[in-house]
Amino acid sequence: MKLALVTMRPKIADIKSNLQKMEKYIKKTKADMYIFGEMSITGYPLKDELRDYAESKDGNLIKKIKKLAKDNKAYIIAGLPTRDEKVQGIIYNSAILAHPDGKVDIYNKWFLPTFGPFEEKIFFDEGESLTISETKFGKIGLIVCYDIFFPEICKAYALLGCDIIICISASPSITRKYFEILIPARAIENTVFMVYTNIVGTQENLVFWGGSQVYDPLANELIKAPYFKESIVTCDINLKDIEKARANRPVIRDVRPVIYNDLYEISRKHKIIKKK
């Protein structure tokens, strides 16, 4: 399976320009899957304009992404704001995966940073479900940026049979060191392929560092894009490597599910769980 990681500098609220740039990168390199960063279609710090650009599942913008996937016979992953299908006025920070057959999967970011320069809880609602994308290559789990700080989501994806976990991101340079620790950690603790795609460039007071990268199930780095520079890099992965990795490090076999119930009790009561 050939992955193409696109480290792109999106223009804020310039959908037409961003889509044209996406199409240019797709035409530049042949791949099975093209992966763009968080809010790559709209730009990241949209603030109140988010509601104007938020898409429904059948919106024109998502239709254009679906057409790109169909025309290029490839999967496309990108980030944009989406609308709740039932409740008016609720929007999410989402990752979409467009299939070449016209299907589209949407994942809504669970963990919304609201500290320092980040204000996501002011504008977005929290996601509450996992999105497993069934592709002809294998099962893919989607997360968005700050989600990677919470290992429970990636563990859940691994236990549900995902072979690849893809994190699309809008990470500024001040957080680079954290992500470059967490990406291989999530790979080895779940023995899955971890794929990370970041945006790049300056948007308002944020400088995004790029550096899109892939790790195999034993946390070996397979590819890394340049820092602070637009680029497209490709990487071939073999999902059969997962079985070999799990024989070497059987962390999925050795998971003890009872600890997750204990974590719930601890987080609710902040007390030590005493077993009878």
C-alpha positions as CSV (number, residue, x, y, z in Angstrom):
1,M,0.0,0.0,0.0
2,K,1.5,3.3,-1.0
3,L,0.7,6.3,1.2
4,A,1.3,9.9,0.1
5,L,1.6,12.4,3.0
6,V,1.0,15.9,2.0
7,T,2.4,18.7,4.2
8,M,0.4,21.6,2.9
9,R,0.1,25.3,3.7
10,P,-3.7,26.0,3.5
11,K,-5.0,29.5,3.0
12,I,-7.5,30.7,5.7
13,A,-11.0,30.6,4.3
14,D,-9.8,30.2,0.7
15,I,-11.5,26.9,-0.2
16,K,-11.0,27.2,-3.9
17,S,-7.3,27.7,-3.6
18,N,-6.9,24.9,-1.1
19,L,-8.8,22.5,-3.2
20,Q,-6.7,23.4,-6.3
21,K,-3.5,22.8,-4.3
22,M,-4.8,19.5,-3.0
23,E,-5.5,18.4,-6.6
24,K,-2.1,19.6,-7.8
25,Y,-0.4,17.4,-5.2
26,I,-2.6,14.4,-6.0
27,K,-1.7,14.7,-9.7
28,K,2.0,15.1,-8.9
29,T,2.4,11.6,-7.3
30,K,0.6,8.3,-7.8
31,A,-0.5,6.7,-4.5
32,D,-3.2,4.5,-3.0
33,M,-4.0,7.0,-0.3
34,Y,-3.4,10.8,0.0
35,I,-3.4,12.2,3.5
36,F,-3.7,16.0,4.3
37,G,-3.6,17.8,7.6
38,E,-6.2,19.1,10.1
39,M,-8.4,21.8,8.6
40,S,-6.4,21.5,5.4
41,I,-9.4,22.5,3.3
42,T,-10.3,25.7,5.2
43,G,-7.2,26.7,7.2
44,Y,-7.0,26.3,10.9
45,P,-7.8,29.5,12.9
46,L,-11.2,30.3,11.3
47,K,-13.0,31.1,14.6
48,D,-16.5,32.6,14.0
49,E,-16.2,31.8,10.3
50,L,-16.2,28.1,11.1
51,R,-20.0,28.1,11.0
52,D,-20.1,29.5,7.5
53,Y,-17.7,26.8,6.2
54,A,-19.0,23.8,8.1
55,E,-20.2,21.1,5.7
56,S,-22.9,18.5,5.9
57,K,-22.2,15.0,4.8
58,D,-23.8,15.7,1.5
59,G,-22.4,19.2,1.1
60,N,-20.8,20.5,-2.1
61,L,-17.3,20.6,-0.6
62,I,-17.4,16.9,0.5
63,K,-18.8,16.0,-2.9
64,K,-15.7,17.6,-4.5
65,I,-13.4,15.6,-2.3
66,K,-15.4,12.4,-3.2
67,K,-15.0,13.2,-6.9
68,L,-11.3,13.7,-6.5
69,A,-11.1,10.3,-4.9
70,K,-13.1,8.7,-7.6
71,D,-11.3,10.3,-10.5
72,N,-7.9,9.3,-9.1
73,K,-9.0,5.9,-7.9
74,A,-7.5,6.6,-4.5
75,Y,-8.5,7.2,-0.9
76,I,-8.3,10.8,0.3
77,I,-8.1,12.0,3.9
78,A,-8.5,15.7,4.8
79,G,-9.7,18.0,7.6
80,L,-12.6,20.4,7.7
81,P,-15.4,21.6,10.0
82,T,-18.6,19.6,9.7
83,R,-22.2,20.1,10.8
84,D,-24.2,17.8,13.1
85,E,-26.7,15.9,11.0
86,K,-29.5,16.3,13.5
87,V,-28.9,19.3,15.7
88,Q,-28.7,22.7,14.1
89,G,-25.8,25.0,15.2
90,I,-23.5,22.1,16.4
91,I,-20.2,21.8,14.4
92,Y,-17.2,19.5,14.7
93,N,-13.5,19.5,13.9
94,S,-13.6,16.5,11.5
95,A,-11.4,14.2,9.5
96,I,-13.0,12.8,6.4
97,L,-12.0,9.7,4.4
98,A,-13.3,9.6,0.8
99,H,-13.3,6.2,-0.8
100,P,-12.8,5.8,-4.6
101,D,-16.2,4.2,-4.8
102,G,-18.0,7.3,-3.5
103,K,-18.3,6.4,0.1
104,V,-17.2,8.9,2.7
105,D,-16.4,8.3,6.4
106,I,-16.3,11.1,9.0
107,Y,-14.6,11.2,12.3
108,N,-15.3,14.0,14.8
109,K,-12.4,15.0,17.1
110,W,-12.9,13.9,20.7
111,F,-10.4,16.1,22.5
112,L,-10.6,19.8,21.9
113,P,-7.6,21.9,23.1
114,T,-8.7,25.1,24.9
115,F,-5.5,26.5,26.4
116,G,-2.7,28.8,25.4
117,P,-3.4,29.8,21.7
118,F,-6.1,27.1,21.2
119,E,-9.9,27.9,21.5
120,E,-11.5,24.8,20.1
121,K,-14.2,24.2,22.8
122,I,-15.5,27.7,22.1
123,F,-16.5,26.7,18.6
124,F,-16.7,22.9,18.4
125,D,-18.6,20.1,20.1
126,E,-16.8,17.0,21.1
127,G,-17.0,13.8,19.1
128,E,-18.4,10.7,20.8
129,S,-17.8,7.8,18.4
130,L,-14.9,6.1,16.7
131,T,-14.8,5.8,12.9
132,I,-13.3,2.6,11.4
133,S,-12.9,2.8,7.7
134,E,-13.0,-0.5,5.8
135,T,-10.6,-0.2,2.8
136,K,-9.4,-2.8,0.4
137,F,-6.1,-2.7,2.2
138,G,-7.2,-3.0,5.7
139,K,-9.0,-1.2,8.6
140,I,-8.1,2.4,9.3
141,G,-8.8,4.4,12.5
142,L,-8.9,8.2,12.3
143,I,-7.9,10.7,15.0
144,V,-7.2,14.4,14.9
145,C,-4.2,16.2,16.5
146,Y,-4.8,16.5,20.3
147,D,-6.5,13.1,20.4
148,I,-3.1,11.5,20.2
149,F,-2.4,12.6,23.8
150,F,-5.1,10.2,25.0
151,P,-3.9,6.6,24.4
152,E,-7.3,5.1,25.1
153,I,-8.6,6.0,21.6
154,C,-5.7,4.4,19.8
155,K,-6.0,1.3,22.1
156,A,-9.7,1.0,21.3
157,Y,-9.0,1.2,17.5
158,A,-6.3,-1.5,17.9
159,L,-8.7,-3.8,19.8
160,L,-11.3,-3.2,17.2
161,G,-9.0,-4.6,14.5
162,C,-7.5,-1.4,12.9
163,D,-4.2,-2.0,11.1
164,I,-3.4,1.7,10.6
165,I,-4.2,4.7,12.8
166,I,-4.0,8.1,11.0
167,C,-3.6,11.3,12.9
168,I,-4.2,14.5,10.9
169,S,-2.9,17.6,12.7
170,A,-2.4,21.3,12.9
171,S,0.4,21.3,15.4
172,P,2.4,24.5,15.9
173,S,6.2,24.4,16.5
174,I,5.9,24.8,20.3
175,T,4.3,21.3,20.5
176,R,6.5,19.5,18.0
177,K,8.6,17.7,20.6
178,Y,5.5,16.2,22.2
179,F,4.1,14.8,19.0
180,E,7.4,13.3,18.0
181,I,7.4,11.3,21.2
182,L,3.8,10.3,21.1
183,I,3.6,9.1,17.4
184,P,6.1,6.2,17.8
185,A,4.7,5.5,21.3
186,R,1.2,4.9,19.9
187,A,2.7,2.6,17.3
188,I,4.6,0.3,19.6
189,E,2.0,0.2,22.4
190,N,-0.7,-1.0,19.9
191,T,1.6,-2.7,17.2
192,V,-0.1,-0.7,14.4
193,F,1.2,1.6,11.7
194,M,1.0,5.2,12.9
195,V,0.6,7.8,10.2
196,Y,0.9,11.5,11.1
197,T,0.2,14.4,8.7
198,N,0.7,18.0,9.8
199,I,0.0,21.4,8.0
200,V,2.8,23.9,7.6
201,G,3.3,27.7,7.5
202,T,2.2,30.7,9.5
203,Q,-1.5,31.3,10.2
204,E,-2.1,34.3,12.5
205,N,0.2,33.8,15.5
206,L,0.8,30.1,14.9
207,V,3.7,28.6,13.1
208,F,3.1,25.0,12.0
209,W,6.1,22.7,11.7
210,G,5.1,20.2,9.1
211,G,7.2,17.0,9.5
212,S,4.6,14.5,8.5
213,Q,5.8,11.0,9.3
214,V,5.0,7.2,9.4
215,Y,6.1,4.6,11.9
216,D,5.8,0.8,11.6
217,P,4.2,-1.5,14.3
218,L,7.6,-1.7,16.1
219,A,8.1,2.1,16.1
220,N,10.6,2.2,13.3
221,E,10.5,5.5,11.4
222,L,9.6,4.8,7.8
223,I,9.5,8.3,6.4
224,K,9.5,11.9,7.6
225,A,8.7,15.1,5.6
226,P,10.8,18.2,5.9
227,Y,10.2,20.7,8.7
228,F,8.6,24.1,7.9
229,K,8.3,23.3,4.2
230,E,5.5,22.2,1.9
231,S,6.1,18.8,0.5
232,I,4.6,15.4,-0.5
233,V,6.4,12.3,0.6
234,T,5.5,8.7,-0.1
235,C,5.9,5.5,1.8
236,D,5.1,1.8,1.1
237,I,3.7,-0.2,4.0
238,N,3.0,-4.0,4.3
239,L,0.2,-4.8,6.7
240,K,1.6,-8.3,7.1
241,D,4.3,-6.7,9.3
242,I,1.6,-6.3,12.0
243,E,1.4,-10.1,12.6
244,K,5.2,-10.3,12.9
245,A,5.3,-7.3,15.3
246,R,2.6,-8.9,17.5
247,A,4.6,-12.1,17.8
248,N,7.6,-9.9,18.9
249,R,5.6,-7.6,21.2
250,P,2.2,-9.2,22.1
251,V,0.8,-6.1,23.7
252,I,-2.7,-6.6,22.2
253,R,-2.8,-10.2,23.5
254,D,-1.7,-9.0,26.9
255,V,-4.2,-6.2,27.4
256,R,-6.1,-6.5,30.6
257,P,-9.6,-5.0,30.0
258,V,-10.5,-4.8,33.6
259,I,-8.0,-1.8,34.0
260,Y,-10.3,0.3,31.8
261,N,-13.2,-0.2,34.3
262,D,-10.8,0.6,37.1
263,L,-9.7,3.8,35.3
264,Y,-13.3,4.9,35.0
265,E,-13.8,4.4,38.8
266,I,-10.6,6.2,39.6
267,S,-11.4,9.2,37.4
268,R,-14.8,9.5,38.9
269,K,-13.9,9.1,42.5
270,H,-10.1,9.7,42.6
271,K,-9.7,6.7,44.9
272,I,-7.6,3.6,44.8
273,I,-9.5,0.6,43.6
274,K,-9.3,-2.2,46.2
275,K,-9.9,-5.7,45.0
276,K,-11.7,-8.2,47.2
